């Protein structure tokens, strides 16, 4: 009798735990779907909603932790987390793409490079030739730089490139540079509503007999100072509840304010894309200051393909700051190409961003 009572108690406890974990698993899935849903909500109208999307990797990880539990206690319940993730699999692959094939041996038709170089602040003048060497070695056809003021450092980079046949358009007022192996037919600064100096540059480039429209963008920054980033890191490493709460509220306010402007900016830029002649080849590169689970990224992603999503592997962290493991820099392209491969150049550490390089191949006409 005692043995039966023990078994019954164990069975009731297991049933209770299964129900509790099932409820928790469903709750995490609802939150995961909510994160994906925020990518449809314009932050210029509802800026605080955009903060929810930043929780995506944490909630995804929590959902993954249910997999071993169900494997041990109730294998048939594995369908809950797996089916839940399948519903938003496209968003998961935006954040963490996986590609098994190797196309490195295939020849690219267009090599594209984007980098927020942070004015090369951390790079001595006598060392800036590494960038010239990199662009030449990788046979970069189009390079888009943000935070690139006209200065002796950039003269040292781009004057040799001109001698190698590159065409350079530099706007020191907007700190943007577009360099191209192909002729640049025109270049203009696009007006964007901003509380700082963030802006975008547009150029038409003649590639063989086709015109390619190139957007080089630097969207609104969250404008966290070095001291504020340090305080944020301290709150994470020493999680005193009061400090964590105050830092969270502070960050939410700053991120929401910047998200409002990014929503306005990406709306204007998307309109410019939509107004281009039908069939126009497009490159859309730059510093988005937003993650793949954001309205900004997805708003462009519904028009163009993302190179890292189609040719990269892993998160692809492009922000060179502790406690901010995110990819906020992007290369988008129109359906005229396919991406052979894309990578984050984490070996280049002289900026607070890592560059992204993508190799594109023309699809058969």
C-alpha positions as CSV (number, residue, x, y, z in Angstrom):
1,X,0.0,0.0,0.0
2,X,2.8,2.4,0.9
3,X,4.6,1.6,-2.3
4,X,1.4,2.4,-4.3
5,X,1.0,5.7,-2.5
6,X,4.7,6.6,-3.3
7,X,4.1,5.8,-7.0
8,X,0.9,7.8,-7.0
9,X,2.6,10.8,-5.4
10,X,5.5,10.6,-7.9
11,X,3.0,10.4,-10.8
12,X,1.1,13.4,-9.5
13,X,4.3,15.4,-9.0
14,X,5.4,14.6,-12.5
15,X,2.0,15.5,-13.9
16,X,2.1,18.8,-12.0
17,X,5.6,19.6,-13.3
18,X,4.6,18.7,-16.8
19,X,1.6,21.0,-16.7
20,X,3.6,23.9,-15.1
21,X,6.4,23.5,-17.7
22,X,3.8,23.3,-20.5
23,X,2.2,26.5,-19.4
24,X,5.7,28.2,-19.1
25,X,6.7,26.9,-22.6
26,X,3.5,28.2,-24.2
27,X,4.1,31.6,-22.4
28,X,7.6,31.8,-23.9
29,X,6.3,31.0,-27.3
30,X,3.7,33.7,-27.0
31,X,6.4,36.2,-26.1
32,X,8.6,34.9,-29.0
33,X,5.7,35.5,-31.4
34,X,5.1,38.9,-29.8
35,X,8.8,39.9,-30.5
36,X,8.3,38.9,-34.2
37,X,5.0,40.8,-34.3
38,X,6.7,44.1,-33.3
39,X,8.5,44.1,-36.6
40,X,5.2,45.2,-38.2
41,X,4.7,48.1,-35.9
42,X,6.1,51.4,-37.0
43,X,8.3,52.8,-34.2
44,X,7.7,56.4,-35.4
45,X,4.2,55.9,-34.1
46,X,4.8,53.4,-31.2
47,X,8.5,53.7,-30.3
48,X,8.4,51.8,-27.0
49,X,7.0,48.7,-28.7
50,X,10.3,48.3,-30.6
51,X,12.1,47.6,-27.3
52,X,10.3,44.2,-27.0
53,X,12.1,43.0,-30.1
54,X,15.4,43.3,-28.3
55,X,14.3,40.4,-26.0
56,X,14.1,38.0,-28.9
57,X,17.4,36.1,-28.4
58,X,16.8,35.7,-24.7
59,X,13.2,34.4,-25.2
60,X,14.4,32.1,-28.0
61,X,17.1,30.7,-25.7
62,X,14.5,30.1,-22.9
63,X,12.3,28.2,-25.4
64,X,15.2,26.1,-26.5
65,X,15.8,25.1,-22.8
66,X,12.5,23.3,-22.8
67,X,13.7,20.8,-25.4
68,X,15.9,18.7,-23.1
69,X,13.2,18.8,-20.4
70,X,10.6,17.4,-22.8
71,X,13.1,14.8,-24.1
72,X,13.5,13.4,-20.6
73,X,10.0,13.7,-19.1
74,X,7.6,13.8,-22.1
75,X,9.1,13.3,-25.5
76,X,5.8,13.7,-27.3
77,X,5.6,17.3,-25.9
78,X,8.7,18.2,-28.0
79,X,6.1,19.3,-30.6
80,X,5.3,22.4,-28.5
81,X,8.7,24.2,-28.7
82,X,9.6,22.8,-32.1
83,X,6.3,23.8,-33.7
84,X,6.4,27.1,-31.9
85,X,9.8,27.9,-33.4
86,X,8.8,26.7,-36.8
87,X,6.1,29.4,-36.9
88,X,8.7,32.1,-36.7
89,X,11.6,30.2,-38.3
90,X,12.2,33.0,-40.8
91,X,12.8,35.4,-38.0
92,X,15.1,32.9,-36.3
93,X,17.1,32.6,-39.5
94,X,17.3,36.3,-39.8
95,X,18.9,36.5,-36.4
96,X,21.0,33.3,-36.6
97,X,21.4,32.2,-40.3
98,X,22.9,28.7,-41.0
99,X,24.4,27.7,-44.4
100,X,26.0,24.4,-45.0
101,X,27.2,24.8,-48.6
102,X,30.5,26.3,-49.6
103,X,30.4,28.7,-52.6
104,X,33.8,30.2,-51.9
105,X,35.2,28.7,-55.1
106,X,32.5,30.4,-57.3
107,X,33.5,33.7,-58.9
108,X,31.5,36.8,-57.8
109,X,30.1,39.4,-60.1
110,X,30.0,42.1,-57.4
111,X,31.9,42.3,-54.1
112,X,30.3,44.7,-51.6
113,X,31.7,46.1,-48.4
114,X,30.1,48.2,-45.7
115,X,31.7,49.7,-42.5
116,X,31.0,52.3,-39.9
117,X,34.7,53.2,-39.5
118,X,34.2,55.6,-36.6
119,X,36.4,58.2,-38.3
120,X,39.4,55.7,-37.9
121,X,39.8,57.3,-34.5
122,X,41.7,54.3,-33.1
123,X,43.9,53.9,-36.1
124,X,47.2,55.9,-36.4
125,X,47.8,57.8,-39.7
126,X,50.7,55.6,-40.6
127,X,48.5,52.4,-40.3
128,X,45.4,53.3,-42.3
129,X,46.8,51.7,-45.5
130,X,45.4,48.4,-44.1
131,X,42.0,49.5,-45.5
132,X,43.4,50.2,-48.9
133,X,45.1,46.9,-48.9
134,X,42.0,45.1,-47.8
135,X,39.7,46.6,-50.5
136,X,42.3,45.8,-53.2
137,X,43.0,42.3,-51.9
138,X,39.3,41.4,-51.8
139,X,38.6,43.1,-55.1
140,X,35.8,45.1,-53.6
141,X,33.6,46.7,-56.3
142,X,31.4,48.9,-54.0
143,X,32.4,50.2,-50.6
144,X,30.1,52.1,-48.3
145,X,31.6,53.9,-45.3
146,X,29.8,55.7,-42.5
147,X,31.4,58.1,-40.0
148,X,34.1,58.9,-42.5
149,X,35.0,62.6,-42.4
150,X,37.3,64.1,-45.0
151,X,40.7,64.0,-43.4
152,X,44.3,63.1,-43.9
153,X,43.5,59.6,-42.9
154,X,41.0,59.1,-45.6
155,X,43.2,60.8,-48.2
156,X,45.8,58.2,-47.3
157,X,43.2,55.4,-48.0
158,X,41.4,56.7,-51.0
159,X,44.1,58.5,-53.1
160,X,45.8,55.1,-53.8
161,X,42.4,53.6,-54.6
162,X,41.9,56.4,-57.2
163,X,45.2,55.4,-58.8
164,X,43.8,51.9,-59.0
165,X,40.7,53.1,-60.9
166,X,38.2,53.6,-58.1
167,X,35.7,56.4,-58.2
168,X,35.1,58.1,-54.9
169,X,32.2,60.2,-53.7
170,X,32.8,61.8,-50.3
171,X,30.5,64.1,-48.4
172,X,32.3,65.4,-45.4
173,X,29.2,67.2,-44.1
174,X,27.4,63.9,-43.8
175,X,30.5,61.8,-43.0
176,X,29.7,59.3,-45.8
177,X,31.8,57.8,-48.5
178,X,30.9,55.6,-51.5
179,X,33.8,54.1,-53.4
180,X,33.3,52.1,-56.6
181,X,35.3,50.4,-59.3
182,X,32.6,51.4,-61.7
183,X,31.7,55.0,-62.8
184,X,29.4,56.9,-60.4
185,X,26.9,58.7,-62.6
186,X,25.5,60.8,-59.8
187,X,25.5,61.1,-56.0
188,X,23.3,63.0,-53.6
189,X,22.6,63.3,-49.9
190,X,19.1,62.2,-48.9
191,X,17.4,64.3,-46.4
192,X,16.4,62.4,-43.2
193,X,14.7,63.7,-40.1
194,X,17.3,63.2,-37.3
195,X,18.2,64.7,-33.9
196,X,21.9,64.2,-34.7
197,X,23.9,64.1,-37.9
198,X,22.8,60.7,-39.1
199,X,22.0,60.6,-42.8
200,X,22.0,58.7,-46.0
201,X,23.8,59.0,-49.4
202,X,22.4,57.8,-52.7
203,X,24.4,57.1,-55.9
204,X,23.8,55.7,-59.3
205,X,26.6,53.5,-60.5
206,X,27.1,52.2,-64.0
207,X,28.0,48.5,-63.9
208,X,28.6,47.3,-67.4
209,X,25.4,48.5,-69.1
210,X,23.2,48.4,-66.0
211,X,22.5,51.2,-63.6
212,X,22.8,50.1,-59.9
213,X,21.2,52.3,-57.3
214,X,23.4,52.4,-54.1
215,X,22.1,53.5,-50.7
216,X,24.7,54.2,-48.0
217,X,22.8,54.8,-44.8
218,X,23.5,55.6,-41.2
219,X,20.3,55.5,-39.2
220,X,19.7,57.1,-35.9
221,X,22.0,56.0,-33.1
222,X,20.8,55.1,-29.6
223,X,23.5,57.6,-28.5
224,X,24.8,55.8,-25.4
225,X,27.9,57.5,-24.1
226,X,30.9,55.4,-22.9
227,X,29.9,56.1,-19.3
228,X,26.3,54.9,-20.0
229,X,27.5,51.7,-21.7
230,X,29.8,51.1,-18.7
231,X,26.9,51.6,-16.3
232,X,24.8,49.2,-18.3
233,X,27.6,46.6,-18.2
234,X,27.9,47.1,-14.5
235,X,24.2,46.5,-14.0
236,X,24.5,43.2,-15.9
237,X,27.6,41.9,-14.1
238,X,26.4,43.1,-10.6
239,X,22.6,42.6,-10.8
240,X,21.4,44.6,-7.9
241,X,17.6,44.9,-8.5
242,X,17.4,48.7,-8.0
243,X,20.3,49.4,-10.3
244,X,19.1,47.0,-13.0
245,X,15.6,48.5,-12.8
246,X,16.9,52.1,-13.1
247,X,19.3,51.2,-16.0
248,X,16.5,49.3,-17.8
249,X,14.2,52.3,-17.6
250,X,17.0,54.6,-18.7
251,X,17.9,52.4,-21.7
252,X,14.2,52.0,-22.7
253,X,13.8,55.7,-22.9
254,X,16.9,56.3,-25.0
255,X,16.3,53.3,-27.3
256,X,12.6,54.4,-27.8
257,X,13.5,57.9,-28.7
258,X,16.1,56.7,-31.3
259,X,13.6,54.1,-32.6
260,X,11.1,56.9,-33.3
261,X,13.6,58.6,-35.7
262,X,14.7,55.3,-37.3
263,X,11.0,54.6,-38.1
264,X,10.7,57.9,-39.9
265,X,14.0,57.5,-41.7
266,X,13.4,54.0,-42.9
267,X,9.9,55.1,-44.1
268,X,11.5,57.8,-46.3
269,X,14.2,55.4,-47.6
270,X,11.7,52.7,-48.4
271,X,9.6,55.2,-50.3
272,X,12.7,56.1,-52.3
273,X,13.3,52.5,-53.1
274,X,9.6,52.1,-54.2
275,X,9.9,55.1,-56.5
276,X,12.9,53.7,-58.5
277,X,12.2,52.5,-62.0
278,X,10.9,49.0,-62.2
279,X,13.6,46.4,-62.5
280,X,16.3,48.7,-61.1
281,X,19.3,46.9,-59.4
282,X,19.6,48.0,-55.8
283,X,22.2,47.9,-53.1
284,X,21.2,49.1,-49.6
285,X,24.1,49.2,-47.2
286,X,25.0,50.7,-43.8
287,X,24.7,51.0,-40.1
288,X,21.1,50.4,-39.1
289,X,21.6,50.7,-35.4
290,X,18.9,48.1,-35.0
291,X,18.8,44.3,-34.9
292,X,17.3,41.8,-37.4
293,X,14.2,41.6,-35.2
294,X,13.2,45.2,-35.8
295,X,10.8,47.1,-37.9
296,X,13.7,48.9,-39.6
297,X,15.4,45.6,-40.7
298,X,12.2,43.8,-41.7
299,X,10.8,46.9,-43.5
300,X,13.7,46.8,-46.0
301,X,13.8,43.0,-45.8
302,X,10.3,42.8,-47.3
303,X,11.7,44.6,-50.4
304,X,15.3,43.4,-50.7
305,X,17.4,40.3,-49.7
306,X,19.9,40.5,-46.8
307,X,23.4,39.3,-47.7
308,X,24.3,37.9,-44.3
309,X,20.9,36.2,-44.0
310,X,21.5,34.5,-47.4
311,X,25.2,33.8,-47.1
312,X,26.4,34.1,-43.5
313,X,26.5,31.8,-40.5
314,X,25.8,32.5,-36.8
315,X,24.7,35.8,-35.2
316,X,27.4,37.7,-37.0
317,X,28.0,40.3,-34.3
318,X,29.0,43.6,-36.0
319,X,29.0,45.9,-33.0
320,X,32.4,45.8,-31.4
321,X,31.2,46.6,-27.8
322,X,31.1,44.4,-24.7
323,X,27.6,43.4,-23.6
324,X,26.1,44.3,-27.0
325,X,26.3,41.0,-29.1
326,X,24.2,42.1,-32.0
327,X,24.4,42.6,-35.8
328,X,23.3,46.1,-36.6
329,X,25.2,46.6,-39.9
330,X,23.8,45.2,-43.2
331,X,24.1,44.8,-46.9
332,X,20.7,44.4,-48.7
333,X,20.4,43.7,-52.4
334,X,17.7,43.3,-55.1
335,X,16.6,40.0,-56.5
336,X,18.9,40.4,-59.5
337,X,21.7,38.7,-57.5
338,X,22.2,35.8,-55.2
339,X,24.7,35.9,-52.3
340,X,27.6,33.5,-52.6
341,X,28.8,34.3,-49.1
342,X,28.9,37.1,-46.5
343,X,31.0,37.5,-43.4
344,X,31.7,39.9,-40.6
345,X,35.4,40.9,-40.5
346,X,35.9,40.7,-36.8
347,X,39.7,40.9,-37.3
348,X,39.3,44.7,-38.1
349,X,39.0,46.2,-34.6
350,X,39.9,49.9,-35.0
351,X,36.3,50.9,-34.9
352,X,33.3,50.2,-32.6
353,X,31.8,48.3,-35.6
354,X,33.2,45.4,-37.6
355,X,32.9,45.6,-41.5
356,X,30.7,43.3,-43.5
357,X,31.8,41.8,-46.8
358,X,29.4,40.1,-49.3
359,X,30.1,38.4,-52.6
360,X,27.1,38.6,-55.1
361,X,26.5,36.7,-58.3
362,X,24.2,37.8,-61.0
363,X,21.2,35.5,-61.7
364,X,20.7,34.4,-65.2
365,X,18.5,36.8,-67.1
